[in-house]
Each structure stands twice: as C-alpha cells, then as structure tokens.
Amino acid sequence: MEILLWLVPAVVVTVAAMAWVSWVGRDGRGEVDRDVAVERLGKALAKELPAGTRRTAAPARDRSTGIAVRPSHGSAATSDGTRRAS
C-alpha cells in the first residue's frame, strides 16, 4: 500500500484542476441575450468585405500519392497490339 503513495500528489492536483475548471466554466458568466447575439451576427454577415479580400476559389488540392509513375511507352505500339514502323 505504501508503494501507491506516489499517486497522492497527482490525484490532489487532478482534483484541484477539475474543481477550478468547473468553477471557471460555470454558466451565467458574460451571457449575451439570444436576440442581441442574432442581431450582431446579422450585422457581421451584412458587412462589406475590404477591397483587398481575395474572393477566388482555393487552388485545387494536389492529389499526388507520392508514387512515381513512368509515362507509358505506348507511342511505339498501336491499339491493336501491332508495332508501328519507325
């Protein structure tokens, strides 16, 4: 049983942290009325963006798998499997 005494400081710190987080995160601190929040959101969405804001689509994502693929040597063969004369 004495070997578990090293756990006591960790348990005390964990319980203290849990109590502090529950105290800080409790409801009722700085709560904004729903109507006021909706009004603020509406104003923010209606606001014009600055002229320098980029409105183009994001560049296409590179879908490379990292595997090197050699070009096919199909230029020497035709679709029916016969070779062309060079």
Beta strands, then each sheet from edge to edge (+ up, - down):
end
